[in-house]
Amino acid sequence: MRRLFAVLLLFASLSAGAEPLSEYQLKAGFAYNIAAYTEWPASDRRNFNFCTLNEENVGLGLSQFEGKQLHGRRLVIARLTSLVAIRQCQVLYIGEREVANLPRILKQLGDEPVLIISDAPEASNVCIKLALDGERLVFDINLERCQLARLNPGSNLMRLARVVTKP
């Protein structure tokens, strides 16, 4: 599984014109792969909405995945600037500027199956938290938060996580 992530990131760097990937492109690639290895409840939605909330850099990094298939649906990248449409997202990536709104976001989402990802150090109540560990990008899984959203991170994904916080 670790090889799969390495191969995908290598492929992304080769397709980007052999330039090194930025931190935001790496975070976008990780977020995409994490979403790919997470199970959602059945849905009749035609699109898989991957949203960023006031996080322009990761949003731009995700644009390389626009239109691809994810969980049998067309991937749509939405760069949101307000909380109005967050219930339409399957993945919601929030940055440091939005962490103060996390309690409001969680209340508004309730048990909607939305995978919340953040790279903000103080974001403790999200499903997936990305972090730099030296020069490596790593992620932690809050299994309780995922289960509240009716999401199931796959066993391969949990093996790759640096930390899995269980309920």
Summary of the structure (lengths in Angstrom):
residues: 167
radius of gyration: 14.7
end to end distance: 24.9
largest distance: 43.2
contacts: 507
relative contact order: 0.15
helix: 40%
strand: 27%
